[in-house]
Amino acid sequence: MSKTLLESIIFLTITLLCHSLLFAAEAKQAAEWDKILEAAKKEGKIVIAIPPAAALRKEMEIAIRQKLGLEAELVPNPAPRNASRIAAEQKAGVRYFDAFIVGTGTAIGLAHDAMLEPLESFFVLPEVKDPKQWWGGHIWEDNLRTNRFLYSFLADVSTHGIWYNTTLAKPEDFRSFDDYLNPKWKNKIGFSDPRVPSSGQSIWSFMWDVKGEEFLRKLVQQDLFLTRDLRQLTDALAKGKVTTAFGIGRSQADPFVSAGLPLKPVPAPKEGLPASNSFGVVGIVKSPPHPNAAKAFINWFLSREGQQWYSKLMENGTRRLDVDTQWLNDLGVTAAKDVLTIQDYHRLRNHLEDKYTKVRVPAGKFAETIIK
């Protein structure tokens, strides 16, 4: 037998062996996934705390039923309210919620108080477990801890967190944060309460960081219309009770825009806006009552299919590299992975636990001292 022929036989043998091992591994993973789905269907349902977005509640119930064969009980509330309820129930030994979707910071306390499951232990599907499928690799909201409980799956260059009523103002009226100090806007500025973790606190803390405390004192002297109810804030803007509002997201504004009401996002001011993960943090509650349903949900939700679905519905940019987000540009939204390096993203973001601790918390405490 010639040396060349022998080498070819060895190469072919190794190739066939590798394919065989790969096929066996994939078959094992498929069997494990089928087993999880079967066990989840026996549990029958899943309970998830979600953001207060009507379209999300409606469409998620349908998606979970179609994709996982489960009934979904969804609890749409502002994230601090859902987090407080989860904490109270955990302390009382009540096991009701399985999972939650929130914005930045809200669930950090739950992680610190050992009320959540280490999330990576719930990852089963290779496409979810593999950090190479995610822009920036795996990014955890609680990034100061060794055991990670909160996964950050969205990343946008900036939020559309500032909106205006087009019958009462023009976009050029707000080219800088300083323009909001104009006396003509007194009693005409709405704000999602920055004293609690919220979209309002996100923008407030960014201004605290780039404009300073004296600017915020002057802004508060404009007699802000404050609320923790984003729908109330959007309604006030649509009805002209305020001219512009901080903290409104697309999920709150879209129903009003679709109804023909005069709402538009304010273009980013010259100072810029922070990179955001919006309602882009997911976690599993400690000892979930439906553990297999929770595992099935988290793997579907963080899969290509699940992220494509959520990104489209919420109009935000997922970090998954295999999901197209270029279409968001037509809406004035830009996914971070489409325009930023991961280094620039980490410089611009005002979320994840490190920034939450150094910027969001002190900015929120400052808000408590000057807002009565």
NORLINVEN-V820307 format. One record per run of one state. SS is the DSSP state (helix for helix, strand for strand, loop for the rest). FROM is the first residue (numbers start at 1). LEN is the number of residues. Records with the same first field share a line. If there is no record, write none. Layout:
SS = FROM-LEN ; FROM-LEN
//
This chain:
loop = 1-2 ; 44-1 ; 51-3 ; 69-2 ; 77-2 ; 92-7 ; 103-5 ; 113-3 ; 117-2 ; 123-3 ; 130-1 ; 135-5 ; 141-10 ; 153-1 ; 155-1 ; 157-5 ; 166-5 ; 175-2 ; 182-1 ; 186-3 ; 193-6 ; 211-2 ; 221-4 ; 228-2 ; 239-5 ; 247-3 ; 259-4 ; 266-9 ; 277-4 ; 286-5 ; 302-2 ; 315-3 ; 319-1 ; 321-5 ; 332-3 ; 340-2 ; 350-3 ; 371-2
helix = 3-41 ; 54-15 ; 79-13 ; 108-5 ; 119-4 ; 126-4 ; 131-3 ; 171-4 ; 177-5 ; 183-3 ; 199-12 ; 213-8 ; 230-9 ; 250-9 ; 291-11 ; 304-11 ; 326-6 ; 336-4 ; 342-7 ; 353-18
strand = 45-6 ; 71-6 ; 99-4 ; 116-1 ; 134-1 ; 140-1 ; 151-2 ; 154-1 ; 156-1 ; 162-4 ; 189-4 ; 225-3 ; 244-3 ; 263-3 ; 275-2 ; 281-5 ; 318-1 ; 320-1 ; 335-1 ; 349-1
//
